[in-house]
Amino acid sequence: MIEMREVNEEFLVGLADIAATLFGTFLVGVFFYLDSGQRRARQSGADRYVRSGVRGVFLLTGLPLVVSLALANLDPVWGTLVFVVLSALLVAASADSIFRILRNRSSRMSVALAVNEVVSGIAVLFIIATPWVLGGWIPPRSAFVPSLVLALGCGFLSTVALVMTLFDPPPGEFVSNR
C-alpha cells in the first residue's frame, strides 16, 4: 500500500466547489444548446450521441461533487458507497457513449469526439480502480482524491470536446469562409 497524507474537509469541500462550478457551467451550456436551432439541424443518431455524452459529463463532474461532499461530511463508508454507485453509472454511461459512437458512426461529427471517447474510456478505468489500488479494500478518504481530480479533468475535456463539436456545422452543410 502507498503511504498517503490525510485529506481534510476543507480540501474536499474545495474540490466539490470546483466540481459544482463545472457542473453548473455545463448545465447552462446544455440549456443554451437545447434552446438553439442547432439541435434541430442535427441528425437523430448524432443527437442521441450528444445526449449520451451529456449524461457522461454530468456523471464525470457529479462524481467529484457528490463523493467529496459525502467524504467531507459523512462516515467514510457512505462516501465509498456513493463512489461505487456513481462509478457503476459512469461505466454504464461510458459504454453507452462508445456503443452509440460505433453504431451510428457519430464520430464523423468530430475527431475530438472520437479521441475523447478513447481517452475517457481509459480514464474511467483508472477513476474506478485508483481508490482500491491506493487504499486497499477499505480505502481512506485520501485514496479517493486522485480519482476525483481525474474525473474533474475528464469532465472538463469531455465538455470541451462536446462544445467544439456543437460549434461544427451539421453534417452535409457547406460553410463558406466569405
C-alpha positions, 0 to 999 in steps of 0.5 A: 500500500502507498503511504498517503497524507490525510485529506481534510474537509476543507480540501474536499469541500474545495474540490466539490466547489470546483466540481459544482462550478463545472457542473453548473457551467455545463448545465447552462451550456446544455440549456443554451444548446437545447434552446438553439436551432442547432439541435434541430439541424442535427441528425437523430443518431448524432443527437442521441450521441450528444445526449449520451455524452451529456449524461457522461459529463454530468456523471464525470463532474457529479462524481467529484461533487457528490463523493467529496461532499459525502467524504467531507461530511459523512462516515467514510463508508457512505462516501465509498458507497456513493463512489461505487454507485456513481462509478457503476453509472459512469461505466454504464454511461461510458459504454453507452457513449462508445456503443452509440459512437460505433453504431451510428458512426457519430464520430464523423461529427468530430475527431475530438469526439472520437479521441475523447471517447478513447481517452475517457474510456481509459480514464474511467478505468483508472477513476474506478480502480485508483481508490482500491489500488491506493487504499486497499479494500477499505480505502481512506478518504485520501485514496479517493482524491486522485480519482476525483481530480481525474474525473474533474479533468475528464469532465472538463475535456469531455465538455470541451470536446462536446462544445467544439463539436456543437460549434461544427456545422451539421453534417452535409452543410457547406460553410463558406469562409466569405 
